[in-house]
Amino acid sequence: MKDLSNESKGQSADESPVPKVTGIGGIFFFSEDPDQTKKWYATNLGLEVNEWGSSFEFRNAHRPDEINYLQWSPFKQGSDYFAPSKKAFMINYRVQQIEALVEKLKANGVTVLDEIASYDYGKFVHLMDGDGNKIELWEPVDQVFTDMGGKTTK
């Protein structure tokens, strides 16, 4: 009988992580006044805000000692960061094995908008979903944010 215990953790039976989405990494949306929007959310809903929005801290279900992050960010109305999408939002998805996932997406005919960009805090790539929404894939290095410190929304 095939051992499926690792597959439920996002790994195949051969211990290689499966290229896939593992969660939400960020929610980005347009605002007429991002600074006022951040202030409103801080005052009324208790978000800890910084220049980018708010970083939500949570624990990894499979490695409870590991802290993970989700970014909430208002963008100035009219920013071209969400282009070519015409939508007023963009979702960032946390992924594992971003290179293999991008190859799979390309093979499936998905429009990949740019090359994978690497930073200390992870790898990113943008694509268009079937509804014309620009989405961002992020293979995070969460420890960088933990080491930076700073206030987070918990």
Legacy VTK file of the C-alpha trace (Angstrom):
# vtk DataFile Version 3.0
C-alpha trace
ASCII
DATASET POLYDATA
POINTS 154 float
0.000 0.000 0.000
1.289 3.468 -0.913
2.255 5.710 2.037
0.261 8.951 1.670
1.336 10.585 4.943
3.867 12.900 3.260
1.499 13.814 0.428
-0.884 15.357 2.947
2.033 17.587 4.001
2.653 18.779 0.440
5.307 16.179 -0.283
5.268 13.195 -2.570
6.176 9.751 -1.278
9.792 10.343 -2.442
10.101 13.310 0.008
10.284 15.978 -2.732
7.992 18.944 -2.118
5.252 19.090 -4.728
5.235 22.358 -6.740
2.031 24.047 -5.595
0.372 26.868 -3.666
0.668 26.422 0.100
-1.307 29.450 1.295
-1.993 33.150 0.957
1.055 35.407 1.108
-0.539 38.793 0.642
-3.578 40.840 -0.226
-2.996 44.028 -2.195
-5.690 46.515 -3.184
-6.141 50.049 -4.479
-6.939 52.943 -2.178
-7.423 56.649 -2.903
-5.272 57.410 0.160
-3.187 54.426 1.336
-1.828 56.267 4.391
-5.336 57.168 5.558
-6.486 53.593 4.868
-3.650 52.191 7.004
-4.481 54.662 9.766
-8.184 53.693 9.649
-7.378 49.978 9.934
-4.907 50.605 12.755
-7.355 52.770 14.717
-10.515 50.759 14.119
-9.352 47.184 13.649
-6.070 47.116 15.572
-3.685 46.388 12.695
-0.009 47.076 13.350
0.933 49.135 10.297
4.193 50.124 8.660
5.128 51.861 5.415
3.949 48.852 3.344
0.729 48.055 5.196
0.585 45.336 7.832
2.421 42.042 8.238
0.278 39.310 9.755
2.199 36.704 11.713
1.100 33.085 11.931
2.574 29.663 12.681
3.367 26.989 10.112
0.965 24.060 10.675
3.646 21.452 9.907
6.492 23.244 11.721
4.842 25.094 14.649
8.115 26.708 15.761
8.339 28.471 12.382
6.741 31.898 12.018
5.198 32.716 8.619
3.901 36.033 7.304
1.067 37.436 5.196
1.307 40.987 3.838
-1.716 43.307 3.670
-1.021 46.406 1.547
-3.085 49.257 0.148
-1.651 50.691 -3.096
-2.301 54.176 -4.443
-5.219 54.145 -6.893
-3.814 54.136 -10.429
-0.570 52.314 -9.585
0.566 50.119 -12.461
1.712 47.339 -10.105
-1.418 45.270 -10.852
-1.131 45.774 -14.653
-2.023 44.321 -17.059
-5.002 43.362 -14.892
-7.807 45.914 -14.733
-8.831 44.720 -11.263
-8.467 46.797 -8.100
-6.700 43.986 -6.212
-3.980 41.381 -6.475
-3.487 38.257 -4.386
-0.062 36.890 -3.514
0.095 33.116 -3.061
2.770 31.359 -1.007
4.254 28.494 -3.027
6.844 25.761 -2.801
9.145 24.769 -5.667
8.496 27.962 -7.651
10.761 27.008 -10.568
8.997 23.687 -11.157
5.606 25.343 -10.668
6.379 28.004 -13.302
7.447 25.295 -15.764
4.172 23.461 -15.127
2.178 26.681 -15.609
3.954 27.462 -18.891
3.318 23.908 -20.112
-0.372 24.433 -19.310
-0.468 27.621 -21.393
-0.672 30.045 -18.461
0.532 33.600 -19.190
3.630 34.153 -17.047
4.364 37.888 -17.068
7.986 37.991 -15.956
10.977 35.938 -14.901
11.402 34.663 -11.360
13.021 37.418 -9.260
15.073 36.454 -6.197
15.504 38.520 -3.039
16.742 37.762 0.475
13.130 37.231 1.571
12.096 34.923 -1.294
11.400 34.401 -4.960
8.574 36.056 -6.909
6.866 35.751 -10.277
3.656 37.227 -11.713
1.046 35.610 -13.936
-2.496 36.045 -15.166
-5.230 33.677 -14.010
-8.131 32.526 -16.177
-10.281 35.512 -15.113
-7.698 38.141 -16.080
-6.446 38.725 -12.535
-2.740 39.357 -12.089
-1.481 37.151 -9.278
1.870 36.995 -7.566
3.575 33.764 -6.548
6.024 33.937 -3.647
8.368 31.253 -2.391
9.145 32.877 0.956
12.168 32.906 3.217
10.195 33.797 6.348
13.224 33.777 8.638
14.385 37.059 7.060
11.226 38.809 8.335
11.591 37.177 11.747
15.199 38.384 11.964
14.164 41.928 10.957
11.855 42.159 13.944
9.285 44.912 14.049
5.642 44.905 15.010
3.253 42.491 13.341
-0.476 41.917 13.480
-1.188 38.761 15.481
LINES 1 155
154 0 1 2 3 4 5 6 7 8 9 10 11 12 13 14 15 16 17 18 19 20 21 22 23 24 25 26 27 28 29 30 31 32 33 34 35 36 37 38 39 40 41 42 43 44 45 46 47 48 49 50 51 52 53 54 55 56 57 58 59 60 61 62 63 64 65 66 67 68 69 70 71 72 73 74 75 76 77 78 79 80 81 82 83 84 85 86 87 88 89 90 91 92 93 94 95 96 97 98 99 100 101 102 103 104 105 106 107 108 109 110 111 112 113 114 115 116 117 118 119 120 121 122 123 124 125 126 127 128 129 130 131 132 133 134 135 136 137 138 139 140 141 142 143 144 145 146 147 148 149 150 151 152 153
